[in-house]
């Protein structure tokens, strides 16, 4: 069965949660969103996903439940410089030296907040483990959706076969009707004069050949078999199906150009409608 390009997966490991979601896209496009300080996860996660996903616009999001931690560092050199400057002001100008411990928290560069960096290797391993589970969940969703698409497409293929059979059955009737119309017309023109039956047969044969859609219907039947084969094959067959649908449309358009009676034209319009519906569904297949 084919896979849909729409999917979602989620998994958590330790303090990390990895989520994947995707929508239709002509090629494979992966974007990774990570918290500040976790940029080192982008390439490993993108590489991991690209090995298991063939097509679609995929977004990978990583969240970390552990809040960022910081530690304060005290610069003894800077603080002693402030103390020395305050003592000099006191001695030289009589300024009261009111520096206290609280001043160390306010004066520039005395206390510095340093954010604790995550352990790169351990976090990467944890994120990849969560990503593996999220991707498995994501692919399972795609497979289920793909199976539903296959069922829907198969139903539309059966309708195309039915319409093609109706179109094919109309061709002899159209030729016979043309022969009758031609005979009536010539009778009106020639009145009582002799009508050349052979000429009538020749004209009817030429018309029947001109409106014949046997080749188009045979090729359409072949395309139906090919599409069913791709549905059974599974995997990344969406592009092949898309190209195949162009051939479906080509045969339907050619057949429609040969039809000139209202009933057959109605069948052709319905046929094109079903083909377009399949094309829309194929756009969702990986």
Beta strands, then each sheet from edge to edge (+ up, - down):
strand 1: 7-13
strand 2: 16-23
strand 3: 28-33
strand 4: 56-64
strand 5: 70-74
strand 6: 111-115
sheet 1: 1+ 2- 4+ 3+
sheet 2: 5+ 6-
end
